[in-house]
Amino acid sequence: MDNFTFKITTATEAHLDYAIIITEEMEESAKARGTGIAKRSPEYIKTKMMEGKAVIALTEQGEWAGFCYIEAWGHGKFVANSGLIVAPKFRKYGLARLIKKEIFKLSRIKYPESKIFGLTTGAAVMKINSELGYIPVSYADLTDDEQFWKGCQSCVNFEILQMKSRNNCLCTAMLYVPKPEQSQKEDLALRNDFKKNIKLFERWTRLKKYVMLNLKKTKNKTISLF
């Protein structure tokens, strides 16, 4: 295995040229997983860079390796670390974890009093979130900002979200609550053994996918009878 050294920094105007490759890889990655993400344009990614609300990972040679950005919802009461992506050739090096930690730190600096949440179908991301202090919650604990939920319309699983009245979907909701509120929710945190074992996350995502997709198939079969 090759050894790579990555430099992870807050993205600036100096990184605008990477916006196109970032959005293209986001779309390709979503297709490969068979799940959807809210589509973002290169212009949107550039805006995040210019606002100082993104982190970017580059190799020592300046090759793009990974990216993630911050979105604020509900007048800043909630923050999401979105669009986490790692270039295919640099996966399996633990880069996603490093990027998540950096974007989390940046979020805490820019929005120290905001709750940080995430929706993901990835077991690895769930494990990283857990290590950062996120806990699994219901969708009702997330922002009610309609602009956030509108972004789900471009996801291939949007029909499931609608079927569940926006109370559940294939994604698992996780939330970080700044102290002192966080101490009140410690009893909801994942068990220690669950935090350490990614296979339990993988088992959970497979089960959820099986249940939700079969629910969708059942509904479609029912509709076809009329």
Accessible surface in RSA format (square Angstrom, percent):
REM  Atomic radii and reference values for relative SASA: ProtOr
REM  Chains: A
REM  Algorithm: Lee & Richards
REM  Probe-radius: 1.40
REM  Slices: 20
REM RES _ NUM      All-atoms   Total-Side   Main-Chain    Non-polar    All polar
REM                ABS   REL    ABS   REL    ABS   REL    ABS   REL    ABS   REL
RES MET A   1   181.47  94.0  98.25  65.0  83.21 198.1  91.96  78.2  89.51 118.6
RES ASP A   2    96.80  67.8  88.17  87.8   8.62  20.4  15.60  36.7  81.20  81.0
RES ASN A   3   149.88 103.4 117.90 113.9  31.98  77.0  35.22  84.8 114.66 110.8
RES PHE A   4    65.81  32.9  39.69  24.6  26.12  68.0  42.11  25.5  23.71  67.9
RES THR A   5    83.50  59.4  73.62  74.6   9.87  23.5  45.07  60.5  38.43  58.1
RES PHE A   6    39.22  19.6  12.08   7.5  27.14  70.6  12.40   7.5  26.82  76.8
RES LYS A   7   143.38  69.9 137.95  84.6   5.43  12.9  84.34  75.9  59.04  62.9
RES ILE A   8    35.27  20.1  12.29   9.2  22.99  55.4  12.29   8.8  22.99  62.4
RES THR A   9    47.07  33.5  39.47  40.0   7.60  18.1  41.28  55.4   5.79   8.8
RES THR A  10    56.25  40.0  45.96  46.6  10.29  24.5  25.82  34.7  30.43  46.0
RES ALA A  11     0.08   0.1   0.00   0.0   0.08   0.2   0.00   0.0   0.08   0.2
RES THR A  12    64.29  45.7  62.29  63.1   2.00   4.8  58.16  78.1   6.12   9.3
RES GLU A  13   116.11  66.7 105.07  79.5  11.04  26.3  29.34  56.8  86.77  70.8
RES ALA A  14    88.36  81.2  49.47  76.3  38.89  88.5  62.23  87.6  26.13  69.2
RES HIS A  15    25.05  13.7  25.05  17.4   0.00   0.0  12.15  12.5  12.89  15.0
RES LEU A  16    43.22  24.1  42.05  30.1   1.17   2.9  42.15  29.6   1.07   2.9
RES ASP A  17   139.21  97.5 111.67 111.2  27.53  65.1  36.41  85.7 102.80 102.5
RES TYR A  18    49.20  23.0  48.86  27.8   0.34   0.9  30.11  22.6  19.09  23.5
RES ALA A  19     0.02   0.0   0.02   0.0   0.00   0.0   0.02   0.0   0.00   0.0
RES ILE A  20    97.85  55.7  97.66  72.8   0.19   0.5  97.66  70.3   0.19   0.5
RES ILE A  21    82.32  46.8  80.89  60.3   1.43   3.4  81.24  58.5   1.08   2.9
RES ILE A  22     0.00   0.0   0.00   0.0   0.00   0.0   0.00   0.0   0.00   0.0
RES THR A  23    14.29  10.2   9.00   9.1   5.28  12.6   6.61   8.9   7.67  11.6
RES GLU A  24   101.84  58.5  97.30  73.6   4.54  10.8  40.72  78.8  61.11  49.9
RES GLU A  25    30.15  17.3  28.63  21.7   1.52   3.6   2.64   5.1  27.51  22.5
RES MET A  26     9.57   5.0   7.89   5.2   1.68   4.0   6.19   5.3   3.38   4.5
RES GLU A  27    69.39  39.8  65.81  49.8   3.58   8.5  15.65  30.3  53.74  43.9
RES GLU A  28    96.02  55.1  92.54  70.0   3.47   8.3  35.32  68.3  60.69  49.6
RES SER A  29    11.99  10.1   8.60  11.5   3.39   7.8   3.82   8.1   8.17  11.4
RES ALA A  30     8.58   7.9   8.52  13.1   0.06   0.1   8.52  12.0   0.06   0.2
RES LYS A  31   133.64  65.2 107.29  65.8  26.35  62.7  77.70  69.9  55.93  59.6
RES ALA A  32    91.17  83.8  47.59  73.4  43.58  99.1  60.42  85.1  30.75  81.5
RES ARG A  33   111.34  46.7  90.20  46.0  21.14  50.3  65.04  88.9  46.30  28.1
RES GLY A  34    50.35  62.1   0.00   N/A  50.35  62.1  33.63  92.3  16.72  37.4
RES THR A  35    12.54   8.9   9.29   9.4   3.25   7.8   8.84  11.9   3.70   5.6
RES GLY A  36    15.86  19.6   0.00   N/A  15.86  19.6   4.20  11.5  11.65  26.1
RES ILE A  37    55.32  31.5  48.02  35.8   7.30  17.6  53.56  38.6   1.76   4.8
RES ALA A  38    32.31  29.7  20.21  31.2  12.10  27.5  20.25  28.5  12.06  31.9
RES LYS A  39   139.36  68.0 118.31  72.6  21.05  50.1  71.37  64.2  67.99  72.4
RES ARG A  40    60.67  25.5  41.74  21.3  18.93  45.1   5.33   7.3  55.34  33.5
RES SER A  41    50.85  43.0  41.80  55.8   9.05  20.8  36.30  77.3  14.56  20.4
RES PRO A  42    35.66  26.0  35.66  32.5   0.00   0.0  35.66  29.4   0.00   0.0
RES GLU A  43   111.85  64.2 108.69  82.2   3.16   7.5  63.74 123.3  48.10  39.3
RES TYR A  44    64.65  30.2  59.75  34.0   4.90  12.8  55.90  42.0   8.75  10.8
RES ILE A  45     0.00   0.0   0.00   0.0   0.00   0.0   0.00   0.0   0.00   0.0
RES LYS A  46    65.78  32.1  65.78  40.4   0.00   0.0  17.89  16.1  47.89  51.0
RES THR A  47    56.85  40.4  56.85  57.6   0.00   0.0  34.69  46.6  22.16  33.5
RES LYS A  48    19.02   9.3  19.02  11.7   0.00   0.0   3.05   2.7  15.97  17.0
RES MET A  49     1.08   0.6   0.00   0.0   1.08   2.6   0.00   0.0   1.08   1.4
RES MET A  50   101.72  52.7  69.99  46.3  31.73  75.5  49.30  41.9  52.42  69.4
RES GLU A  51    80.72  46.3  59.39  44.9  21.33  50.8  32.26  62.4  48.46  39.6
RES GLY A  52    16.49  20.3   0.00   N/A  16.49  20.3  16.02  44.0   0.46   1.0
RES LYS A  53    50.76  24.8  50.76  31.1   0.00   0.0  16.60  14.9  34.16  36.4
RES ALA A  54     0.00   0.0   0.00   0.0   0.00   0.0   0.00   0.0   0.00   0.0
RES VAL A  55     4.04   2.7   4.04   3.7   0.00   0.0   4.04   3.5   0.00   0.0
RES ILE A  56     0.17   0.1   0.10   0.1   0.07   0.2   0.10   0.1   0.07   0.2
RES ALA A  57     0.00   0.0   0.00   0.0   0.00   0.0   0.00   0.0   0.00   0.0
RES LEU A  58    25.26  14.1  25.26  18.1   0.00   0.0  25.26  17.7   0.00   0.0
RES THR A  59     8.47   6.0   3.61   3.7   4.87  11.6   3.25   4.4   5.23   7.9
RES GLU A  60   132.46  76.0  92.58  70.0  39.88  95.0  34.14  66.0  98.33  80.3
RES GLN A  61   153.23  85.7 114.04  83.3  39.19  93.3  67.56 143.8  85.67  65.0
RES GLY A  62    30.92  38.1   0.00   N/A  30.92  38.1  22.75  62.4   8.17  18.3
RES GLU A  63    78.20  44.9  70.66  53.5   7.54  17.9  36.07  69.8  42.13  34.4
RES TRP A  64    11.46   4.6   5.92   2.9   5.54  13.0   5.92   3.2   5.54   9.0
RES ALA A  65     0.00   0.0   0.00   0.0   0.00   0.0   0.00   0.0   0.00   0.0
RES GLY A  66     0.00   0.0   0.00   N/A   0.00   0.0   0.00   0.0   0.00   0.0
RES PHE A  67     0.00   0.0   0.00   0.0   0.00   0.0   0.00   0.0   0.00   0.0
RES CYS A  68     0.00   0.0   0.00   0.0   0.00   0.0   0.00   0.0   0.00   0.0
RES TYR A  69     5.79   2.7   5.79   3.3   0.00   0.0   0.00   0.0   5.79   7.1
RES ILE A  70     0.14   0.1   0.14   0.1   0.00   0.0   0.14   0.1   0.00   0.0
RES GLU A  71     7.79   4.5   7.50   5.7   0.29   0.7   2.73   5.3   5.06   4.1
RES ALA A  72    40.71  37.4  16.56  25.6  24.14  54.9  16.72  23.5  23.99  63.5
RES TRP A  73    30.64  12.3  28.61  13.9   2.03   4.8  30.64  16.3   0.00   0.0
RES GLY A  74    15.76  19.4   0.00   N/A  15.76  19.4  15.12  41.5   0.63   1.4
RES HIS A  75   190.85 104.3 146.07 101.5  44.77 114.5 107.41 110.7  83.44  97.1
RES GLY A  76    20.89  25.8   0.00   N/A  20.89  25.8  12.58  34.5   8.30  18.6
RES LYS A  77   147.28  71.9 137.80  84.5   9.48  22.6  86.65  78.0  60.63  64.6
RES PHE A  78    30.70  15.4  30.70  19.0   0.00   0.0  30.70  18.6   0.00   0.0
RES VAL A  79     0.03   0.0   0.03   0.0   0.00   0.0   0.03   0.0   0.00   0.0
RES ALA A  80     4.68   4.3   4.68   7.2   0.00   0.0   4.68   6.6   0.00   0.0
RES ASN A  81    16.96  11.7   0.96   0.9  16.01  38.5   0.80   1.9  16.16  15.6
RES SER A  82    24.00  20.3  18.17  24.2   5.83  13.4  15.92  33.9   8.08  11.3
RES GLY A  83    22.85  28.2   0.00   N/A  22.85  28.2  12.11  33.2  10.74  24.1
RES LEU A  84    45.05  25.1  18.25  13.1  26.79  67.4  18.25  12.8  26.79  72.1
RES ILE A  85    10.09   5.7   7.66   5.7   2.43   5.9  10.09   7.3   0.00   0.0
RES VAL A  86    11.74   7.7   8.81   8.0   2.93   7.1   8.81   7.7   2.93   7.9
RES ALA A  87     8.34   7.7   8.34  12.9   0.00   0.0   8.34  11.7   0.00   0.0
RES PRO A  88    76.98  56.1  62.46  56.9  14.52  52.8  63.08  52.1  13.90  86.4
RES LYS A  89   117.83  57.5  94.69  58.1  23.14  55.1  68.62  61.8  49.21  52.4
RES PHE A  90     0.45   0.2   0.45   0.3   0.00   0.0   0.45   0.3   0.00   0.0
RES ARG A  91    88.52  37.2  80.49  41.0   8.03  19.1  41.69  57.0  46.83  28.4
RES LYS A  92   184.80  90.2 149.35  91.6  35.46  84.4 102.67  92.4  82.13  87.5
RES TYR A  93    63.45  29.6  32.60  18.5  30.85  80.3  27.35  20.6  36.10  44.5
RES GLY A  94    37.67  46.5   0.00   N/A  37.67  46.5  29.07  79.8   8.60  19.3
RES LEU A  95     2.35   1.3   0.44   0.3   1.91   4.8   0.54   0.4   1.81   4.9
RES ALA A  96    32.83  30.2  31.05  47.9   1.78   4.1  31.05  43.7   1.78   4.7
RES ARG A  97    75.25  31.6  74.54  38.0   0.71   1.7  23.08  31.5  52.17  31.6
RES LEU A  98    82.96  46.2  81.88  58.6   1.07   2.7  82.32  57.8   0.64   1.7
RES ILE A  99     0.02   0.0   0.02   0.0   0.00   0.0   0.02   0.0   0.00   0.0
RES LYS A 100     8.13   4.0   8.13   5.0   0.00   0.0   0.38   0.3   7.75   8.3
RES LYS A 101    82.83  40.4  82.25  50.5   0.58   1.4  38.71  34.8  44.12  47.0
RES GLU A 102    55.79  32.0  53.68  40.6   2.11   5.0   5.91  11.4  49.88  40.7
RES ILE A 103     0.00   0.0   0.00   0.0   0.00   0.0   0.00   0.0   0.00   0.0
RES PHE A 104    21.63  10.8  21.63  13.4   0.00   0.0  21.63  13.1   0.00   0.0
RES LYS A 105   110.42  53.9 108.21  66.4   2.21   5.3  66.81  60.1  43.61  46.5
RES LEU A 106    20.60  11.5  19.05  13.6   1.55   3.9  20.09  14.1   0.51   1.4
RES SER A 107     0.07   0.1   0.03   0.0   0.05   0.1   0.03   0.1   0.05   0.1
RES ARG A 108    69.67  29.3  64.43  32.8   5.24  12.5  19.44  26.6  50.23  30.4
RES ILE A 109   132.46  75.4 110.03  82.0  22.43  54.1 116.61  84.0  15.85  43.0
RES LYS A 110    83.76  40.9  56.02  34.4  27.74  66.0  22.59  20.3  61.17  65.2
RES TYR A 111    38.50  18.0  34.86  19.8   3.64   9.5  31.20  23.4   7.30   9.0
RES PRO A 112    75.10  54.7  69.71  63.5   5.38  19.6  69.71  57.6   5.38  33.5
RES GLU A 113   161.10  92.5 135.83 102.8  25.28  60.2  52.14 100.9 108.96  89.0
RES SER A 114     6.39   5.4   5.49   7.3   0.91   2.1   0.91   1.9   5.49   7.7
RES LYS A 115    52.37  25.6  52.35  32.1   0.02   0.1  16.84  15.2  35.53  37.8
RES ILE A 116     0.19   0.1   0.19   0.1   0.00   0.0   0.19   0.1   0.00   0.0
RES PHE A 117     2.29   1.1   1.34   0.8   0.94   2.5   1.34   0.8   0.94   2.7
RES GLY A 118    13.76  17.0   0.00   N/A  13.76  17.0  13.67  37.5   0.09   0.2
RES LEU A 119    46.86  26.1  16.92  12.1  29.94  75.3  16.92  11.9  29.94  80.6
RES THR A 120    19.67  14.0  15.86  16.1   3.81   9.1  11.44  15.4   8.23  12.4
RES THR A 121    35.51  25.3  22.43  22.7  13.08  31.2  14.35  19.3  21.16  32.0
RES GLY A 122    24.31  30.0   0.00   N/A  24.31  30.0  23.35  64.1   0.96   2.1
RES ALA A 123    12.42  11.4   7.05  10.9   5.37  12.2   7.05   9.9   5.37  14.2
RES ALA A 124    54.56  50.2  51.16  79.0   3.40   7.7  51.88  73.1   2.68   7.1
RES VAL A 125    35.67  23.5  35.67  32.3   0.00   0.0  35.67  31.0   0.00   0.0
RES MET A 126     2.66   1.4   2.66   1.8   0.00   0.0   0.27   0.2   2.39   3.2
RES LYS A 127    32.65  15.9  32.65  20.0   0.00   0.0  12.52  11.3  20.14  21.4
RES ILE A 128     6.05   3.4   6.05   4.5   0.00   0.0   6.05   4.4   0.00   0.0
RES ASN A 129     1.52   1.0   1.52   1.5   0.00   0.0   0.00   0.0   1.52   1.5
RES SER A 130     2.98   2.5   0.04   0.1   2.94   6.8   0.00   0.0   2.98   4.2
RES GLU A 131    78.54  45.1  41.46  31.4  37.08  88.3  34.08  65.9  44.46  36.3
RES LEU A 132    31.56  17.6  17.60  12.6  13.96  35.1  21.69  15.2   9.87  26.6
RES GLY A 133    23.99  29.6   0.00   N/A  23.99  29.6  21.72  59.6   2.27   5.1
RES TYR A 134     3.49   1.6   0.51   0.3   2.98   7.8   0.00   0.0   3.49   4.3
RES ILE A 135    12.97   7.4  12.97   9.7   0.00   0.0  12.97   9.3   0.00   0.0
RES PRO A 136    46.65  34.0  36.99  33.7   9.66  35.1  37.36  30.8   9.30  57.8
RES VAL A 137    24.77  16.3   1.96   1.8  22.81  55.0  12.46  10.8  12.30  33.4
RES SER A 138    63.00  53.2  49.32  65.8  13.68  31.5  50.18 106.9  12.83  18.0
RES TYR A 139    11.84   5.5   6.95   4.0   4.88  12.7   6.70   5.0   5.13   6.3
RES ALA A 140    89.56  82.3  51.53  79.5  38.03  86.5  64.07  90.2  25.49  67.5
RES ASP A 141    56.33  39.5  45.98  45.8  10.35  24.5   7.19  16.9  49.14  49.0
RES LEU A 142     9.79   5.5   0.00   0.0   9.79  24.6   0.00   0.0   9.79  26.4
RES THR A 143     2.69   1.9   0.72   0.7   1.96   4.7   0.22   0.3   2.47   3.7
RES ASP A 144   116.20  81.4 105.63 105.1  10.58  25.0  36.54  86.0  79.67  79.5
RES ASP A 145    35.90  25.1  27.57  27.4   8.33  19.7  11.14  26.2  24.75  24.7
RES GLU A 146   107.57  61.8 102.49  77.5   5.08  12.1  60.19 116.4  47.37  38.7
RES GLN A 147   112.82  63.1 105.89  77.4   6.93  16.5  41.28  87.9  71.54  54.3
RES PHE A 148    27.86  13.9  24.17  15.0   3.69   9.6  24.35  14.8   3.50  10.0
RES TRP A 149    11.90   4.8   9.44   4.6   2.46   5.8   8.68   4.6   3.22   5.2
RES LYS A 150   118.74  57.9 110.08  67.5   8.66  20.6  63.02  56.7  55.71  59.3
RES GLY A 151    19.08  23.5   0.00   N/A  19.08  23.5  18.39  50.5   0.69   1.5
RES CYS A 152    26.51  20.1  23.80  26.5   2.72   6.4   5.04  12.8  21.47  23.2
RES GLN A 153   103.95  58.1  83.98  61.4  19.97  47.6  18.98  40.4  84.97  64.4
RES SER A 154    49.44  41.8  23.80  31.8  25.64  59.1  33.93  72.2  15.52  21.7
RES CYS A 155    24.64  18.6  18.17  20.3   6.46  15.2   5.88  14.9  18.75  20.2
RES VAL A 156    90.89  59.8  71.11  64.4  19.79  47.7  79.71  69.3  11.19  30.3
RES ASN A 157    10.23   7.1  10.01   9.7   0.22   0.5   1.05   2.5   9.18   8.9
RES PHE A 158    46.10  23.1  44.47  27.5   1.64   4.3  45.79  27.8   0.31   0.9
RES GLU A 159    58.80  33.8  55.29  41.8   3.52   8.4  26.61  51.5  32.20  26.3
RES ILE A 160     0.00   0.0   0.00   0.0   0.00   0.0   0.00   0.0   0.00   0.0
RES LEU A 161     8.15   4.5   8.15   5.8   0.00   0.0   8.15   5.7   0.00   0.0
RES GLN A 162   111.96  62.6  90.44  66.1  21.51  51.2  32.04  68.2  79.91  60.6
RES MET A 163    43.98  22.8   9.93   6.6  34.05  81.1  18.19  15.5  25.80  34.2
RES LYS A 164    71.46  34.9  64.46  39.5   7.00  16.7  17.80  16.0  53.66  57.2
RES SER A 165    83.76  70.8  60.79  81.1  22.97  52.9  35.74  76.1  48.01  67.3
RES ARG A 166    78.67  33.0  72.88  37.1   5.80  13.8  27.85  38.1  50.82  30.8
RES ASN A 167    95.26  65.7  83.82  81.0  11.44  27.6  24.42  58.8  70.84  68.5
RES ASN A 168    47.60  32.8  47.60  46.0   0.00   0.0   4.11   9.9  43.49  42.0
RES CYS A 169    11.33   8.6  11.33  12.6   0.00   0.0   2.68   6.8   8.65   9.3
RES LEU A 170    11.17   6.2   5.70   4.1   5.47  13.7   5.70   4.0   5.47  14.7
RES CYS A 171    30.76  23.3  30.76  34.3   0.00   0.0   1.55   3.9  29.21  31.5
RES THR A 172    12.17   8.7  12.14  12.3   0.03   0.1  11.81  15.9   0.36   0.5
RES ALA A 173     1.85   1.7   0.05   0.1   1.81   4.1   0.05   0.1   1.81   4.8
RES MET A 174     2.54   1.3   2.54   1.7   0.00   0.0   1.98   1.7   0.57   0.8
RES LEU A 175     1.07   0.6   0.50   0.4   0.57   1.4   0.50   0.4   0.57   1.5
RES TYR A 176    24.58  11.5  24.58  14.0   0.00   0.0   5.33   4.0  19.25  23.7
RES VAL A 177     2.71   1.8   1.31   1.2   1.39   3.4   1.31   1.1   1.39   3.8
RES PRO A 178    13.72  10.0  11.99  10.9   1.73   6.3  11.99   9.9   1.73  10.7
RES LYS A 179   155.17  75.7 131.30  80.6  23.87  56.8  74.06  66.7  81.11  86.4
RES PRO A 180   105.08  76.6 102.68  93.6   2.40   8.7 104.88  86.6   0.20   1.2
RES GLU A 181    80.90  46.4  80.39  60.8   0.52   1.2  25.56  49.4  55.35  45.2
RES GLN A 182    34.95  19.5  34.64  25.3   0.32   0.8  11.96  25.5  23.00  17.4
RES SER A 183    61.79  52.2  45.64  60.9  16.15  37.2  32.05  68.2  29.74  41.7
RES GLN A 184   139.02  77.7 107.97  78.9  31.04  73.9  42.65  90.8  96.36  73.1
RES LYS A 185    50.01  24.4  49.32  30.3   0.70   1.7  38.54  34.7  11.47  12.2
RES GLU A 186   113.26  65.0  99.28  75.1  13.98  33.3  35.98  69.6  77.29  63.1
RES ASP A 187   125.16  87.7  82.69  82.3  42.48 100.4  54.01 127.1  71.16  71.0
RES LEU A 188    96.99  54.0  83.36  59.6  13.63  34.3  87.29  61.3   9.69  26.1
RES ALA A 189    37.90  34.8  21.69  33.5  16.21  36.9  21.69  30.5  16.21  42.9
RES LEU A 190    26.12  14.5  17.54  12.5   8.58  21.6  20.56  14.4   5.56  15.0
RES ARG A 191   152.38  64.0 142.49  72.6   9.90  23.6  77.34 105.7  75.04  45.5
RES ASN A 192   106.76  73.6 100.61  97.2   6.15  14.8  20.69  49.8  86.07  83.2
RES ASP A 193    76.03  53.3  67.49  67.2   8.54  20.2  45.13 106.2  30.90  30.8
RES PHE A 194    35.76  17.9  35.76  22.1   0.00   0.0  35.76  21.7   0.00   0.0
RES LYS A 195    65.41  31.9  64.04  39.3   1.36   3.2  22.34  20.1  43.07  45.9
RES LYS A 196   164.94  80.5 140.24  86.1  24.69  58.8  88.89  80.0  76.05  81.0
RES ASN A 197    60.78  41.9  57.23  55.3   3.55   8.5  14.06  33.8  46.72  45.2
RES ILE A 198    59.70  34.0  58.15  43.3   1.55   3.7  58.15  41.9   1.55   4.2
RES LYS A 199   134.77  65.7 133.36  81.8   1.42   3.4  84.71  76.2  50.06  53.3
RES LEU A 200    34.45  19.2  31.95  22.9   2.50   6.3  32.05  22.5   2.40   6.5
RES PHE A 201     3.33   1.7   3.33   2.1   0.00   0.0   3.33   2.0   0.00   0.0
RES GLU A 202    61.63  35.4  61.47  46.5   0.16   0.4  13.99  27.1  47.64  38.9
RES ARG A 203   137.02  57.5 136.10  69.4   0.92   2.2  55.43  75.8  81.59  49.4
RES TRP A 204   106.77  42.8 102.35  49.5   4.42  10.4 103.97  55.4   2.80   4.5
RES THR A 205    24.29  17.3  19.24  19.5   5.05  12.0  12.12  16.3  12.18  18.4
RES ARG A 206   149.32  62.7 141.66  72.2   7.66  18.2  73.79 100.9  75.52  45.8
RES LEU A 207    98.51  54.9  93.69  67.0   4.83  12.1  98.04  68.9   0.47   1.3
RES LYS A 208    18.96   9.3  14.92   9.2   4.04   9.6  11.56  10.4   7.40   7.9
RES LYS A 209    89.51  43.7  89.17  54.7   0.34   0.8  48.18  43.4  41.32  44.0
RES TYR A 210   148.29  69.2 141.61  80.6   6.68  17.4 102.79  77.2  45.50  56.1
RES VAL A 211    77.70  51.1  72.66  65.8   5.04  12.1  75.64  65.7   2.06   5.6
RES MET A 212    10.30   5.3  10.30   6.8   0.00   0.0   9.65   8.2   0.65   0.9
RES LEU A 213    52.28  29.1  51.65  36.9   0.63   1.6  51.65  36.3   0.63   1.7
RES ASN A 214    56.20  38.8  55.27  53.4   0.93   2.2  19.40  46.7  36.80  35.6
RES LEU A 215    65.75  36.6  61.08  43.7   4.67  11.7  65.01  45.7   0.73   2.0
RES LYS A 216    46.77  22.8  46.77  28.7   0.00   0.0  17.99  16.2  28.78  30.7
RES LYS A 217   123.16  60.1 121.57  74.6   1.59   3.8  69.51  62.6  53.66  57.2
RES THR A 218    81.19  57.7  79.57  80.7   1.62   3.9  56.32  75.7  24.87  37.6
RES LYS A 219    80.19  39.1  74.36  45.6   5.83  13.9  47.47  42.7  32.72  34.9
RES ASN A 220    65.47  45.1  59.34  57.3   6.13  14.8  25.62  61.7  39.85  38.5
RES LYS A 221   145.52  71.0 143.34  88.0   2.18   5.2  88.29  79.5  57.24  61.0
RES THR A 222    66.32  47.2  65.18  66.1   1.13   2.7  48.42  65.0  17.90  27.1
RES ILE A 223   100.70  57.3  95.23  70.9   5.48  13.2  97.94  70.5   2.76   7.5
RES SER A 224    87.02  73.5  51.32  68.5  35.71  82.3  48.58 103.4  38.45  53.9
RES LEU A 225   146.44  81.6 112.60  80.6  33.84  85.1 115.76  81.3  30.67  82.5
RES PHE A 226   201.48 100.8 137.13  84.9  64.35 167.4 172.02 104.3  29.45  84.3
END  Absolute sums over single chains surface
CHAIN  1 A    12585.7      10386.2       2199.5       6986.5       5599.2
END  Absolute sums over all chains
TOTAL         12585.7      10386.2       2199.5       6986.5       5599.2
